[in-house]
Structure formats: C-alpha cells, structure tokens
Amino acid sequence: MLKKASLFLFLFIQIAYHGLGQYIKWQEDHSVNYLRLNLITREIDRFNQATGWVKLDTVKSENADFREILPTAEGIHEFRINQTSTYYLTIHCTGQVYLLDKSNWTLKRIDQTFFRGANCKSSVFMRGEDMYSFGGYGFWRSTNIITKYDFIAKEWLSIAAEGEVPESIFDGMAGYSSKKDRFVLLSTVNMNDTEKKTAFNRDYGIYEYDFFNQKFTRTGEIKLPMVLNFLDSKETKPFVFNGRYFIISDKPNKEFAYDTMFFIDVEDNYKVYQWKNPHRIYLNAQQGDESESYMHVSGDSLIWSNNLVKASLDEPGYTVASVQTLLNESEYIGTLDEGTWVEKFSILGGITIGVLLLIFIFIVYNRYQLNKLNKSIRLMLGANERLFLDFLILNYDQGFVNGHQIIAFFGKHKSSPESQRQFRAKLIENFTKTLGLIFSDQEILDIQLDERDQRMFTYRLQSEIYKKLKSL
C-alpha cells in the first residue's frame, strides 16, 4: 500500500511539474511563425497556421543556464543580425541578452547583467545596430528609465534624456518608427504601489524621443473621444505596431454590435481611422499565454485566430488581413489630439472672450489716457488759452482763422491796435508753450501769412495735434 501511495505521489508531482508550462514563447522576427522553448527538456517548437506546433530540435547551451531564464509568454523579443541565421533574444524583467543560432539551434548568453524585475514589460527595439529598452515596471512601480545595450561592456547603460520626459513609460502604446527615427509613446500610466492603489495616474500625452539630441517632446495630448474611451474602459489594452500604425482592437458593445479596430498613423499627424468590421470577422486580440493565437503583425498584414467561430474543421483557423485593405475599409475619425465639439466650442468661446476682453481693456485704457491728457491740458492752460483751444477745434474744418477773428472772439475789437497785437501775441505764445510741454517735439500750430493782409498771420492746429485733441 505504501509503495502504491509513493508511486501515486511521484506521478502526481511529475504531472504537476510538467503542467507548470516551463516555456518561453515569442514571435519570430519578420515572420508569422512563433517559437516555443521548453526550459526543462530544451525542446524547441515552431508554430505556423497550417501545422500548429512542430518540434524542430533540442537547443544546445553555450554559456546559458536555462534555470535563469524567466518562463513567460510575453516580453520576449527576437532581432535578426545582418540577414544571418543568428538572432538576438532578450528576456524582459531580467535584462538578459542571448544569441540564438538557428542553423544549429545553439543558445548563448552574451550579457553580464545581474538584476531582475526592474524593467518588466519594457519596450525593447533595435535602431540600426543599437538595442534599446524604454521604461517598464519593477519593484512595485513604473519607470521611465532609458537604457541602451553596450555590446562591449555587455551591460545595459542608462541614458539621460532632456526635454519633456514622461514620468513613466508603461501600459501605453509605444514603439519605434524607423521612418521618423523616433520612439513614440501614446498614453502612459504612472504607478507606485507605495502610494496605495489610488496612485494610478494616466498621462494622455503624445511623446516623441529624438535620438540625436536625446530629447523628449510632448507633441500633444490624446483627446479623441473613441480612443479615450478605449484607454479608460479597458483593463488590458492589446495593440500591435508595424512601424507606422498603432492598431488597437476594441469591443464597444454599447455603440456597435461587433468588434472594431482603430489605426493611428504616427507618420501623418496622428490621424485615426476606425474599421467597423464590415465582414463581421471574429477579432481575437486579447493577450495571454497563447500569444500565437492572438492578433499580431507580420510585415504589412495582421494575423489572428478565429478558432472559436469556425464553421467546420476544414475552415482555416486563422484570419489574415492586409493593413492597407483594412485601411481602405476604414473611416477617418480625426486626429488623436482632436477633442469633442464641446471642447472645440469652449476653446473658440475662450478665444473670443479673450479677444473681446483685450479690446475692452484697450478701450478702457485708451479712454483713461485721453481723460488723463484732457485733465492735464485743462489744468495747464489758462482760461484764455482753453477758450482759444476750443475756438481752434471748432473752426478746424472751416480752415485757418486770422487775427481779426481771434480778437473778435475774445471781444477785444474795441481796444487799441497795439493792445490787440500784444494780447494776440501773448495768447499765441502761452498756448504753444504750454501745449509744447505736453506734446514735446511737435509743432502745435500751422501759421501762415494772411493772403488779404500780409501784415498778419492765420492760424490753425496741426493735423496730428487736432486728431489727438478733438476726441478729448
């Protein structure tokens, strides 16, 4: 009885142990196929749509300890080296970098990193011959750490960025655009478990990183309602990126009775297109251990499983769709930073109110200055000079006034000619001197010889002075 119990326990342990699924799984570079490596048996399998999983070989080790590899179905990246049979293989959360030679299925570790758990789900990509890792999550908080792998030092080296650096590079849509030569980040979450679960802050910014000047720029903010709804309402946000388009799948059952996809064009002003699934194809875009079954990009096509809705066993289990075909069937819905009509109206209203306020302030200020000028003129001019100013303004449109008109206006026509001359000379002198103090470096009066009496002058306000004084 004891032997039977021991045998049963042994078998149970073996089944449980192998049932743990000690695998790493990843999509092959520029291919529709997936690879799966059993970390216990070292068997490597390839998956394609026609055959499913097929064993290829047993991986040989060269300076690689399989016990140090983190079992995972996500966060594994493969990059082909110069069109050879050798590939870089990176493992997220560990910083480990391997060389995988597919000609003889040999795995060689080339890094000398010692940390674990600092950059889980980071964005890893190749830029030419350089390998980068941006952001991630580790030690109970999201990060915005930028690192570049040094093939000589065999270590990841940090990069200090300038500009508008996002607080976090995690849980958003991120990818490298080779045509723009920019790392693009759309929406990111800043998480810190130390500050409780309420410290979950999503930044809806649109960021681009320039590799030449090592500078981040916040080029805009996500405002398009449909994309905001996707970011706010979905716990998992699966997306694929083909170097130009971020492609995200959504199930907005409240608005549509079928799945839909959004295409965000990072090369054309972040224009957004919506594909409303006219063929009613089942979209399997979720994330999980069976990554080969879910939507992924291969070149210019999307591939995903439709096994759940197969009409028969003979029907293909996968759907392949050209990105361009899907775009041709899509509807343009706006740019990523385009807000709702309410927001547009509020912005326009704000601008209108601002302009009107500036106009009002200008009018009030101008009126204040005119009142101040008028007060200064009235205080500085004497009684006769104030009357003379009113007389000149009143008769400006009639032309010049002569000495006789001035004398008659002040009622001095019965006085002697000498007295009239002295009064007129004193009036003109005091008037021009006083206004000259207010309007410095400007001629006050336009004085001409009287055509009828060459012994006398005619007077009129200079046109610029008249324009300033008539509105007082």
QUIRA-V142862 format. One record per residue. N is the residue number from 1. RES is the residue in three letters. OMEGA is omega in degrees with one decimal (NA if undefined). Layout:
n:N res:RES omega:OMEGA
n:N res:RES omega:OMEGA
//
This chain:
n:1 res:MET omega:-179.7
n:2 res:LEU omega:179.5
n:3 res:LYS omega:179.0
n:4 res:LYS omega:178.8
n:5 res:ALA omega:179.7
n:6 res:SER omega:178.9
n:7 res:LEU omega:178.2
n:8 res:PHE omega:179.2
n:9 res:LEU omega:179.6
n:10 res:PHE omega:179.2
n:11 res:LEU omega:179.3
n:12 res:PHE omega:-179.9
n:13 res:ILE omega:-179.6
n:14 res:GLN omega:179.4
n:15 res:ILE omega:179.6
n:16 res:ALA omega:-178.1
n:17 res:TYR omega:179.5
n:18 res:HIS omega:178.6
n:19 res:GLY omega:179.9
n:20 res:LEU omega:179.3
n:21 res:GLY omega:-178.3
n:22 res:GLN omega:-175.0
n:23 res:TYR omega:157.3
n:24 res:ILE omega:-173.4
n:25 res:LYS omega:-178.9
n:26 res:TRP omega:176.8
n:27 res:GLN omega:179.5
n:28 res:GLU omega:-177.0
n:29 res:ASP omega:179.2
n:30 res:HIS omega:-179.7
n:31 res:SER omega:176.6
n:32 res:VAL omega:-174.3
n:33 res:ASN omega:176.3
n:34 res:TYR omega:174.2
n:35 res:LEU omega:179.3
n:36 res:ARG omega:-179.0
n:37 res:LEU omega:175.0
n:38 res:ASN omega:-175.3
n:39 res:LEU omega:178.9
n:40 res:ILE omega:-177.9
n:41 res:THR omega:-178.9
n:42 res:ARG omega:175.6
n:43 res:GLU omega:178.6
n:44 res:ILE omega:-178.1
n:45 res:ASP omega:175.0
n:46 res:ARG omega:179.8
n:47 res:PHE omega:167.7
n:48 res:ASN omega:-171.9
n:49 res:GLN omega:-173.2
n:50 res:ALA omega:-171.4
n:51 res:THR omega:-172.9
n:52 res:GLY omega:-178.2
n:53 res:TRP omega:179.0
n:54 res:VAL omega:-180.0
n:55 res:LYS omega:179.7
n:56 res:LEU omega:-174.0
n:57 res:ASP omega:171.7
n:58 res:THR omega:-175.1
n:59 res:VAL omega:176.5
n:60 res:LYS omega:-175.2
n:61 res:SER omega:171.2
n:62 res:GLU omega:-177.7
n:63 res:ASN omega:178.8
n:64 res:ALA omega:176.7
n:65 res:ASP omega:-176.2
n:66 res:PHE omega:179.3
n:67 res:ARG omega:-179.1
n:68 res:GLU omega:-179.4
n:69 res:ILE omega:-178.3
n:70 res:LEU omega:177.5
n:71 res:PRO omega:-178.7
n:72 res:THR omega:175.9
n:73 res:ALA omega:178.3
n:74 res:GLU omega:178.9
n:75 res:GLY omega:175.1
n:76 res:ILE omega:-178.2
n:77 res:HIS omega:180.0
n:78 res:GLU omega:179.9
n:79 res:PHE omega:-179.2
n:80 res:ARG omega:-177.2
n:81 res:ILE omega:171.7
n:82 res:ASN omega:175.6
n:83 res:GLN omega:177.9
n:84 res:THR omega:177.0
n:85 res:SER omega:-178.1
n:86 res:THR omega:-175.3
n:87 res:TYR omega:167.1
n:88 res:TYR omega:177.4
n:89 res:LEU omega:-179.2
n:90 res:THR omega:-179.6
n:91 res:ILE omega:-178.0
n:92 res:HIS omega:-177.9
n:93 res:CYS omega:-174.3
n:94 res:THR omega:-174.6
n:95 res:GLY omega:-178.9
n:96 res:GLN omega:178.3
n:97 res:VAL omega:-178.5
n:98 res:TYR omega:168.0
n:99 res:LEU omega:177.5
n:100 res:LEU omega:178.5
n:101 res:ASP omega:-176.3
n:102 res:LYS omega:177.0
n:103 res:SER omega:177.7
n:104 res:ASN omega:178.4
n:105 res:TRP omega:176.9
n:106 res:THR omega:179.8
n:107 res:LEU omega:-178.2
n:108 res:LYS omega:176.5
n:109 res:ARG omega:-176.9
n:110 res:ILE omega:-178.9
n:111 res:ASP omega:176.6
n:112 res:GLN omega:-179.9
n:113 res:THR omega:-175.8
n:114 res:PHE omega:-175.1
n:115 res:PHE omega:176.2
n:116 res:ARG omega:170.7
n:117 res:GLY omega:-175.4
n:118 res:ALA omega:-173.6
n:119 res:ASN omega:179.0
n:120 res:CYS omega:179.9
n:121 res:LYS omega:175.4
n:122 res:SER omega:178.0
n:123 res:SER omega:-177.2
n:124 res:VAL omega:-178.4
n:125 res:PHE omega:176.2
n:126 res:MET omega:172.4
n:127 res:ARG omega:-171.2
n:128 res:GLY omega:178.0
n:129 res:GLU omega:-179.9
n:130 res:ASP omega:-179.9
n:131 res:MET omega:-177.2
n:132 res:TYR omega:171.5
n:133 res:SER omega:-176.8
n:134 res:PHE omega:169.8
n:135 res:GLY omega:-178.3
n:136 res:GLY omega:-179.2
n:137 res:TYR omega:178.8
n:138 res:GLY omega:-179.5
n:139 res:PHE omega:172.5
n:140 res:TRP omega:175.5
n:141 res:ARG omega:175.4
n:142 res:SER omega:-177.2
n:143 res:THR omega:171.5
n:144 res:ASN omega:-176.8
n:145 res:ILE omega:176.9
n:146 res:ILE omega:179.8
n:147 res:THR omega:177.5
n:148 res:LYS omega:-177.8
n:149 res:TYR omega:178.3
n:150 res:ASP omega:-175.6
n:151 res:PHE omega:177.5
n:152 res:ILE omega:178.6
n:153 res:ALA omega:-179.0
n:154 res:LYS omega:-179.3
n:155 res:GLU omega:171.5
n:156 res:TRP omega:-178.6
n:157 res:LEU omega:-179.4
n:158 res:SER omega:179.0
n:159 res:ILE omega:177.8
n:160 res:ALA omega:-177.7
n:161 res:ALA omega:176.0
n:162 res:GLU omega:175.6
n:163 res:GLY omega:-175.9
n:164 res:GLU omega:-176.0
n:165 res:VAL omega:177.6
n:166 res:PRO omega:179.7
n:167 res:GLU omega:-177.7
n:168 res:SER omega:171.8
n:169 res:ILE omega:-172.3
n:170 res:PHE omega:173.3
n:171 res:ASP omega:174.5
n:172 res:GLY omega:174.1
n:173 res:MET omega:-174.1
n:174 res:ALA omega:178.1
n:175 res:GLY omega:179.9
n:176 res:TYR omega:176.3
n:177 res:SER omega:-177.0
n:178 res:SER omega:-179.5
n:179 res:LYS omega:177.8
n:180 res:LYS omega:-173.1
n:181 res:ASP omega:179.9
n:182 res:ARG omega:165.9
n:183 res:PHE omega:-174.5
n:184 res:VAL omega:179.5
n:185 res:LEU omega:178.3
n:186 res:LEU omega:177.8
n:187 res:SER omega:178.7
n:188 res:THR omega:-178.0
n:189 res:VAL omega:175.5
n:190 res:ASN omega:-177.1
n:191 res:MET omega:175.1
n:192 res:ASN omega:-175.9
n:193 res:ASP omega:178.4
n:194 res:THR omega:-179.3
n:195 res:GLU omega:179.2
n:196 res:LYS omega:-176.6
n:197 res:LYS omega:178.7
n:198 res:THR omega:-179.7
n:199 res:ALA omega:-179.3
n:200 res:PHE omega:-172.0
n:201 res:ASN omega:178.1
n:202 res:ARG omega:175.8
n:203 res:ASP omega:-176.7
n:204 res:TYR omega:-177.9
n:205 res:GLY omega:174.0
n:206 res:ILE omega:-174.5
n:207 res:TYR omega:172.6
n:208 res:GLU omega:179.0
n:209 res:TYR omega:178.9
n:210 res:ASP omega:-175.6
n:211 res:PHE omega:-176.6
n:212 res:PHE omega:179.1
n:213 res:ASN omega:177.5
n:214 res:GLN omega:-174.0
n:215 res:LYS omega:173.2
n:216 res:PHE omega:175.5
n:217 res:THR omega:175.1
n:218 res:ARG omega:-171.7
n:219 res:THR omega:-179.2
n:220 res:GLY omega:-178.7
n:221 res:GLU omega:179.1
n:222 res:ILE omega:-179.9
n:223 res:LYS omega:-177.2
n:224 res:LEU omega:-170.9
n:225 res:PRO omega:-176.6
n:226 res:MET omega:179.2
n:227 res:VAL omega:176.6
n:228 res:LEU omega:178.9
n:229 res:ASN omega:177.9
n:230 res:PHE omega:-178.0
n:231 res:LEU omega:-176.2
n:232 res:ASP omega:-168.6
n:233 res:SER omega:-175.2
n:234 res:LYS omega:177.1
n:235 res:GLU omega:173.7
n:236 res:THR omega:-174.0
n:237 res:LYS omega:-179.8
n:238 res:PRO omega:176.1
n:239 res:PHE omega:171.7
n:240 res:VAL omega:-177.8
n:241 res:PHE omega:-178.5
n:242 res:ASN omega:180.0
n:243 res:GLY omega:177.0
n:244 res:ARG omega:-175.5
n:245 res:TYR omega:162.2
n:246 res:PHE omega:-177.2
n:247 res:ILE omega:-176.9
n:248 res:ILE omega:-178.6
n:249 res:SER omega:-178.0
n:250 res:ASP omega:176.9
n:251 res:LYS omega:-178.2
n:252 res:PRO omega:-173.9
n:253 res:ASN omega:180.0
n:254 res:LYS omega:-177.5
n:255 res:GLU omega:-177.0
n:256 res:PHE omega:178.9
n:257 res:ALA omega:-178.0
n:258 res:TYR omega:-178.9
n:259 res:ASP omega:178.3
n:260 res:THR omega:177.3
n:261 res:MET omega:175.0
n:262 res:PHE omega:175.9
n:263 res:PHE omega:179.1
n:264 res:ILE omega:-175.6
n:265 res:ASP omega:-177.1
n:266 res:VAL omega:-178.5
n:267 res:GLU omega:-176.2
n:268 res:ASP omega:171.6
n:269 res:ASN omega:177.4
n:270 res:TYR omega:175.0
n:271 res:LYS omega:-175.8
n:272 res:VAL omega:178.2
n:273 res:TYR omega:179.4
n:274 res:GLN omega:175.2
n:275 res:TRP omega:-173.8
n:276 res:LYS omega:172.0
n:277 res:ASN omega:-178.3
n:278 res:PRO omega:-178.4
n:279 res:HIS omega:-179.8
n:280 res:ARG omega:178.4
n:281 res:ILE omega:176.5
n:282 res:TYR omega:179.2
n:283 res:LEU omega:177.5
n:284 res:ASN omega:-172.4
n:285 res:ALA omega:-179.1
n:286 res:GLN omega:179.2
n:287 res:GLN omega:179.3
n:288 res:GLY omega:-177.6
n:289 res:ASP omega:-179.9
n:290 res:GLU omega:-174.3
n:291 res:SER omega:179.5
n:292 res:GLU omega:-178.6
n:293 res:SER omega:-174.3
n:294 res:TYR omega:-172.6
n:295 res:MET omega:174.2
n:296 res:HIS omega:-175.5
n:297 res:VAL omega:175.7
n:298 res:SER omega:-176.3
n:299 res:GLY omega:-179.3
n:300 res:ASP omega:-178.2
n:301 res:SER omega:172.4
n:302 res:LEU omega:179.0
n:303 res:ILE omega:175.2
n:304 res:TRP omega:-177.3
n:305 res:SER omega:170.3
n:306 res:ASN omega:-177.2
n:307 res:ASN omega:-174.8
n:308 res:LEU omega:-176.8
n:309 res:VAL omega:177.5
n:310 res:LYS omega:178.7
n:311 res:ALA omega:179.0
n:312 res:SER omega:179.4
n:313 res:LEU omega:-178.6
n:314 res:ASP omega:-179.2
n:315 res:GLU omega:178.6
n:316 res:PRO omega:-177.7
n:317 res:GLY omega:-177.5
n:318 res:TYR omega:176.1
n:319 res:THR omega:176.9
n:320 res:VAL omega:-178.1
n:321 res:ALA omega:176.2
n:322 res:SER omega:177.9
n:323 res:VAL omega:-179.6
n:324 res:GLN omega:177.4
n:325 res:THR omega:178.7
n:326 res:LEU omega:178.4
n:327 res:LEU omega:178.3
n:328 res:ASN omega:179.3
n:329 res:GLU omega:-174.8
n:330 res:SER omega:178.8
n:331 res:GLU omega:176.7
n:332 res:TYR omega:-176.7
n:333 res:ILE omega:176.1
n:334 res:GLY omega:175.0
n:335 res:THR omega:-173.2
n:336 res:LEU omega:-178.3
n:337 res:ASP omega:-179.3
n:338 res:GLU omega:-176.8
n:339 res:GLY omega:178.6
n:340 res:THR omega:179.3
n:341 res:TRP omega:178.1
n:342 res:VAL omega:179.2
n:343 res:GLU omega:178.3
n:344 res:LYS omega:-179.9
n:345 res:PHE omega:-179.9
n:346 res:SER omega:177.3
n:347 res:ILE omega:178.5
n:348 res:LEU omega:177.6
n:349 res:GLY omega:178.4
n:350 res:GLY omega:178.3
n:351 res:ILE omega:179.7
n:352 res:THR omega:179.7
n:353 res:ILE omega:179.2
n:354 res:GLY omega:179.3
n:355 res:VAL omega:179.0
n:356 res:LEU omega:179.0
n:357 res:LEU omega:178.0
n:358 res:LEU omega:177.9
n:359 res:ILE omega:179.7
n:360 res:PHE omega:179.1
n:361 res:ILE omega:179.2
n:362 res:PHE omega:-179.8
n:363 res:ILE omega:179.9
n:364 res:VAL omega:-179.4
n:365 res:TYR omega:179.3
n:366 res:ASN omega:178.0
n:367 res:ARG omega:178.2
n:368 res:TYR omega:179.5
n:369 res:GLN omega:179.3
n:370 res:LEU omega:177.8
n:371 res:ASN omega:178.6
n:372 res:LYS omega:178.7
n:373 res:LEU omega:179.5
n:374 res:ASN omega:179.6
n:375 res:LYS omega:179.6
n:376 res:SER omega:-179.5
n:377 res:ILE omega:-177.7
n:378 res:ARG omega:179.6
n:379 res:LEU omega:-174.7
n:380 res:MET omega:-179.7
n:381 res:LEU omega:174.3
n:382 res:GLY omega:-176.4
n:383 res:ALA omega:-179.5
n:384 res:ASN omega:-179.5
n:385 res:GLU omega:177.4
n:386 res:ARG omega:177.2
n:387 res:LEU omega:179.3
n:388 res:PHE omega:177.7
n:389 res:LEU omega:178.6
n:390 res:ASP omega:-179.8
n:391 res:PHE omega:-179.1
n:392 res:LEU omega:179.3
n:393 res:ILE omega:-178.5
n:394 res:LEU omega:-175.7
n:395 res:ASN omega:-175.4
n:396 res:TYR omega:-177.6
n:397 res:ASP omega:-180.0
n:398 res:GLN omega:-180.0
n:399 res:GLY omega:-178.2
n:400 res:PHE omega:172.4
n:401 res:VAL omega:-178.8
n:402 res:ASN omega:-177.3
n:403 res:GLY omega:-180.0
n:404 res:HIS omega:179.7
n:405 res:GLN omega:179.4
n:406 res:ILE omega:-179.0
n:407 res:ILE omega:179.8
n:408 res:ALA omega:-179.7
n:409 res:PHE omega:-178.9
n:410 res:PHE omega:176.3
n:411 res:GLY omega:-178.4
n:412 res:LYS omega:-174.3
n:413 res:HIS omega:179.8
n:414 res:LYS omega:179.6
n:415 res:SER omega:-177.7
n:416 res:SER omega:178.7
n:417 res:PRO omega:-179.7
n:418 res:GLU omega:179.1
n:419 res:SER omega:177.7
n:420 res:GLN omega:-178.6
n:421 res:ARG omega:-179.8
n:422 res:GLN omega:179.4
n:423 res:PHE omega:-178.0
n:424 res:ARG omega:-179.5
n:425 res:ALA omega:-179.6
n:426 res:LYS omega:-179.8
n:427 res:LEU omega:-178.1
n:428 res:ILE omega:-178.4
n:429 res:GLU omega:-179.5
n:430 res:ASN omega:-178.3
n:431 res:PHE omega:-177.3
n:432 res:THR omega:179.1
n:433 res:LYS omega:-177.8
n:434 res:THR omega:178.6
n:435 res:LEU omega:177.0
n:436 res:GLY omega:176.1
n:437 res:LEU omega:-179.1
n:438 res:ILE omega:178.8
n:439 res:PHE omega:-175.2
n:440 res:SER omega:177.8
n:441 res:ASP omega:177.6
n:442 res:GLN omega:174.4
n:443 res:GLU omega:-176.8
n:444 res:ILE omega:-175.6
n:445 res:LEU omega:171.6
n:446 res:ASP omega:-173.0
n:447 res:ILE omega:-179.5
n:448 res:GLN omega:174.4
n:449 res:LEU omega:178.7
n:450 res:ASP omega:-178.1
n:451 res:GLU omega:-178.9
n:452 res:ARG omega:-177.5
n:453 res:ASP omega:-175.9
n:454 res:GLN omega:178.1
n:455 res:ARG omega:-175.1
n:456 res:MET omega:179.4
n:457 res:PHE omega:171.4
n:458 res:THR omega:-171.3
n:459 res:TYR omega:175.5
n:460 res:ARG omega:177.6
n:461 res:LEU omega:172.0
n:462 res:GLN omega:-173.4
n:463 res:SER omega:-179.4
n:464 res:GLU omega:178.3
n:465 res:ILE omega:179.7
n:466 res:TYR omega:180.0
n:467 res:LYS omega:-178.9
n:468 res:LYS omega:-173.9
n:469 res:LEU omega:-173.7
n:470 res:LYS omega:-178.4
n:471 res:SER omega:-178.5
n:472 res:LEU omega:NA
//
